Amino acid sequence: MSRTETRTHFPAALQFDVTDIRMRKIRRQFDATRIEDIPTTVRQEFSAGGITFKPGERIAVGCGSRGIANLPVIVRAVVEEIRRAGAEPFIIPVMGSHGGGTAQGQAQVLADYGITEENVGAPVRASMETVELPSEGLPHNLYMDRLAYESDGVVLVNRIKPHTDFHSAIESGIMKMSIIGLGKHDQADAMHRFGVRGLKELLVPAAREIMKSGKIRAGVALVENAYDETMVIRALRAEVIEAEEMKLLDVARAAMPQLPLDRMDILVIDEMGKDISGVGMDPNIIGRMRIPGQEEPTTPWITRIVCTDLTPASHGNALGVGLADLITEKLYRKIDFPTMNPNLFTSTFLERGKIPPIAADTGEALAYALRTCGNPDPRTATVLRIKNTLHIGELWVSENSLDQVLECEGVELLDGSAQLIGEDGELTAF
């Protein structure tokens, strides 16, 4: 679409060429603490945590569907520790209904993250079959992946971080993985039928039962810094996972990056995806929940969010697309509804799967956003651009908001000025 055609969507008084928006790139300084030698750290943690295995034991190592820094390196180190004791490790997907809710789909998700036998030194075995466990005192059934149940023990590997659906003392981490992930689609469906209550109130009691079952031998808890780098690795016995996870969640909250402004007219997000966040765009970054009955965050306040693309690792699962106000046709055409819908309907949060207005290209999406953001003069609109919600250490800000952004602590102005939208109607190189 030509620039002239884009301008025709505006009344004469609001005609504005989106290619005139100039941006400046900034870098934000966050805590950059990271682990340099991951295999050695894993070995030390297993020793310090008193985590042992017996020769000949078959140990299932559970990995999830979220993008985690250095995941193949970490999992390989875990596999080596299990094998060092004479036990036989194998990998299982632990991701509820993700991967289209199929064993093949879940194995492919792990392969996309580099979790293959060649990379981690242990075979990958995937199944959606579960075993029902005793659930006396719980208002729902309790399930476990059959491969995990028939093993001699399970080691769960997951990142501890604020959740995308709720906030509590325990959010996203080992405890949640032991229920929503290890119980496959059956458990995810059982918990999500209670809505947010299933996560906020029922998850921990259910996880305690799983921990008491004796099947969970250890949890390898990870915390990442603001630059998507491994900052903390803790190997935890089942009986201490809950208490230690609460402490690590505080560490993760403190390390989480934030956008430099509390209020803005438009946020342009280059890409969303399941490897970025469980809901494509992290609600903790963009300040949107879109869950009925859940209070919306007060900051940041973003009038219009434009998202332009879906990552290949999502395999068409655009859950969270409803958090945006506008999307491009390019993103829309990548949505695979048979892949996304099982995840969407299992979650029960239908607002997050609703399709926003679709623009022909990014230039048109931005034009619509400017027209509807409540700012009568688009030349003064505050515009920020990020690659995705996982990587916001470097971002672009509109020149008219630069002074305000530079007042923030730890902001470095990088060289150069650039257009936001090129002559072709698409984003210029990040």
N, C-alpha and C positions, 0 to 999 in steps of 0.2 A: 504494500500500500504506500502511495506517495505521501510526501509531507503535506501537500495541498489537500489530499483526501482526508488525512488525519485531522487537519484544522477544520474541515467542514462539520465536524461533530459539535462545534462550539458556536454559540451566538457571536455576532460580530464583535461585541465588546470583550469577549473572552478568547478570541483567536490567539493562539500561542503555539509557536513551533517548538516541539519537545526536544529537537536537536540543539536548541539554544541553551539547555540546562548544562551548566558547567559544574564539574565535580572536582574535589581535591581528595587525595588519598591520605589516610592517617594510619598510624600504628599505635595500638594501646599497649602499655606495659602492665603485665600481670605477673603474679608469682610463677616463675619458670622452673621451680623445683621439679626434678625428674630423676628417674632411676636409670643409670647408665648401663649397668650390667644386670640384665633381667634374669638370665639363668642362675647366676650366683645368688641373687636375692631370693629366688624361688627355693633354691636348695636350703638356704639359711632359714627361711620361713618354715619349711616343712620340719626342719630339725628343732627350731625354737618352739614350734607349736605342738611338738610331740606326736606328729601324725605318722603312723606306721602302717605297713601292710605285711601280710604273710605271703610266703612263696606259694605260687600257684593260684592265688586269688584273682578273680576276674573283676576288674574295677572299671566302672563306667564313668567317663569324664564328660560332663554335660556342658555344652556350649550353646549360647543363645543367638538371637537374630539381630542384635544391636551391633552397630559398628563400634569396635573397641580397639584402641591403639595397641599395636604389637601383639594382637591376639594369637597369631600362629606361633610366635616366639614363646609367649607365655604358656600356651597349651603344650608345645613341644617339651618345655622345661618340666611341666607337671607330669607328662608322660614318662620322661626320663627318671623322675623321682620314684614313680610307681614301679617302673621296670627295674630300677636299682635295688628295690626290695625283693625282687623275684616274682612280683605279681604281673598280671597281663592286662594292660589297659586297652580300652577301646572307646571311641568317641560316639556320643549320641547327641542329636539335636534336642535342645530343651527350649522350646519356643511356642508353646500353646498352639494357636491356630494359624501362625504365620506360615509363609511358604505355600500359600494356597490351601493350607490344611491337609497336605499330602506328605507322605514320607519322602517321595522323590523331590518334591518342592523344598522341603526342609533341608535335605542333604545338599541340594543345589545352593541354598542360601549359605550354608557353611563353606561350600567349595568357593563361592564368590569371595568369602572373607579369608581364603587361603587355608581353610581347615580341611586338608586332604591327607590321606595316609602318607603320601610322598613328603608333604611338608611337616607333619607333626609326628610321624613315626608310629602311628597306631591306626587301625582300620576304623572307618566311619560306618556305623550301623544305624539305620533309621527305621522307625515304625511309629504308627499312630495308635497302635493297640495299647490299652491300659489294663491295669489290675485294680479292682476296687478294694480299698483298705477299710478297716473299721473306722467309723466316724461318729461314735457315740458322743452326744453332747454338742455336736455341730449341727447347724441348720441345713447342711448340704452334704452331699456325698464326697468322698475323698478318693482320689485316683493317683496312680503312679504309672509312668511309662513301663511297659512290660519288660523291656530289655534291662531297664534299671532295676526293677523289682527282682528279676531272676539273676542279677549279678551278685557278687559278694560285697559290694559297696559302691557308693557314688561319690564322686568329687565334682562339685559345681563351681564353675568359673564365671564370674560376672562382675560388672562394674557397679559400684555403689554411687547413686546420684539422686537428686530430687526427681520425683515422679512427674509425669506429664498430665496425670489425671487428678491427683489429690496430694495433700501434704499432711504428714503425721510423723511420729517418732521413727517409724520404719517405712521406707518408700520403695525405691527401685534397687534391687540388690539380690543377695543370696536367698533371703527369706521369701521374697516374691517369686524368685525363680523356682524354688522348691515346690511351689503350688501352681501358679499360672503356667509355668514352663514345663516342669517335670510331669505334671498331670495331663499334658497335651491338650487337645481340643476339648476333651471331656471335662477336665477340671476348669479350663478357662471359661467354658460355657456355663458351668455350674456357679462359678463365682460372679461372673458378669451379669447373671440374671438378677442379682441383687443391686445392680447399678453401682454407684460409687461406694455404697455401704459394703459391698462385697470386697472392695480393695481396702477401704479405710478402717473397717471394723472387724471383718471376718478373716482377712488374710493372715494376720499374725497368729490367732488361735489355731488355724488350720496348719500353718507352717510349724508350729510347736509340736503338733501331732506327728508330722513328717519327721521332724528332728528326733522325736522319741522312738520312732519306728526302728532305729538302729541301722537303717540303710545309708544315711548320709554320713560318710566318713570324714569329709572335710569340705569347707568352702574356701575358694581362693578369691578373696575380695580385692577389687582394684579401685583406685581413685585416680582420676586424670586431672591434670592442671588445665588452665584456660587455653592452652595451645594444643590440646588433644594429644598430650604425651603422658605416659605412665608415671605417676607421682608416688603412689603407694601400692604395695603388694602385701597382703596379709593372708597367711594360711591359717585357717581357724578350724578347730574341732567343732563338731555339731553342737555341743553343749554351751559353747561361748559365742556362737554366731550372732544370736539376737543382740546381746549386750554390746559386742564389739561393732556390729553393724550400725547401731545408733551413734556411736562415737565417730565412725567413719563418715556417716551422713553429714555430720557437722563439718567435717573437714572438706567434704565435697561441696557443700553449700558455700563455704568461704572461698573455695577455688573457682566457683562458677563465674564466667565472665558476664558482663552486662553491656548493653548498648550505652553509648556515651550521653544520650539525651533521654529524659523521662517523657518528653512529649515530642511528637513529630507528625507532620502531615502525611508523609508517604514513606514506606519502607519497601524497597525493591529487594527481593530475595532471588538470586540466580537459580537456585535449585532446592528442591525438597526431596526427601526420600527416607526409606526405612533404615538405611545405613547412617542417616543423619540423626534421626529421632524415631521413637516408636510411633509417633504421629506426624512424621515428615518434617515438621517444623517445631522446635522445642517450645512449648507454651511458657516455660520459665524465662525464655529469652524474649518472646514477642508479646507476652502479657495477655494471652488469650487462652481460655479453657474450653468454652463452648460445650459445656456439659450442663444440662438442665438441673437446677437445684444447687449447683456449685457457684460460689461467689467468684466473680471475675477479678483478676489482679487489678490493683489501682495504678501500677506502673510496670512497664512503660505504657503510655497511651499513644496508640498509633491509629490514626484515622483511616488510612487505607494501606493494605498490604497487597503488593503485586508479586506473584510468584510465576517464574517463567519456564521452569523445566523440572523434570523428574529424573532422578539418578538411575543409571542402568541396573545397579544392584537392587533396586526396589522390585524389579520384575513386574512392573505395572501396578504395584500396590501403592496407591496414592492416598492411603488413609491419612487424614489430616488436611486434605485439600480444602475442606470447608473452613479452615482457619484463615484462609486468604479471602480477600475481597474481589480480586480479579486474577485470572490466569490467562495464559496464552493458548492458542490452538495447538502449538507444539506440545505443551504439557498435556493437554486434554487427550490428544491422539495417542499418548503413551500409556494412558490408563487402561489396565486390564481388569475389567469389572469382576470376572470370575475369580481372579486372584485377590482383589481387594475386598470383595463382599463378605467372604467368610470371616476375615479379620474385623470388618466393620460391624457386622451383625453380632459377632461374639462379644464385642466390646459394649454393644447396646447404645453407644453414643453417636446417634445418627447425624447430628449436626456436623460432625467432623467429616462426614462422607458426602455432604451436599456439594454440588458443583457450582462454583461461583460463575458470574458472567465471564464469557470467553471472548478474548480479543484476538484479532488476526495476527498481531505480532506485539512485541514488547512496547513499541512506540505507541500503538493504539491503546494498549492497556494503561500506559502512563497517562495518556491524554484523558482517558475516562477517569482515572484516579484524580488527576488535577481538577477535572470538572466537578467532582463530587466530594472533595475533601473539606469543603466549607471555607476555603480561603478564596476570597473574591479576586485576588490578584495572583495568578499562578507563578508569576515571577518571584514572589516572596515565599513560596511554599518551601517548607523544610523537608528535604529529601535525603534519605540515607540508603546506601546499597551495601549488601553483604553477600558473600558467596553462598553461605548457608548458615544455619543457626549453630552449627558445630564449630565453625571457624569464623570468629569475629574479631580476631586480634588485629587484622588489617581490614579496613572498610573505606568506602567512599562517602563523602558528605558534600552536600550542595554548598557552593561558595557563599551563599547568603547566610548559612548557618555556621560557617567556619569559626568565627570569633567565639560563639557560644561553646562550641565543642572544645576549642583550645583552652577554655577555662577549666576543663576537667583534669583531674590529676592523672599523670602518666600518659599523656597524649603527645605523640611525635608527628609533626607534619612532614610528609614525604614529598619528594620533588614532583613538580609538574601539575598541570591542570588538564582535564580531558572532558570530552562530551560524555554524557550518560548514554545517549542513544545515537547511533551512527546513522548515516544517510540511508542505510538499508532497513531502518526501523527496528534494529536489534541492538542489544547491549554491546558497548565497546568492550575490548579485552579487559578482564579484571585486573 
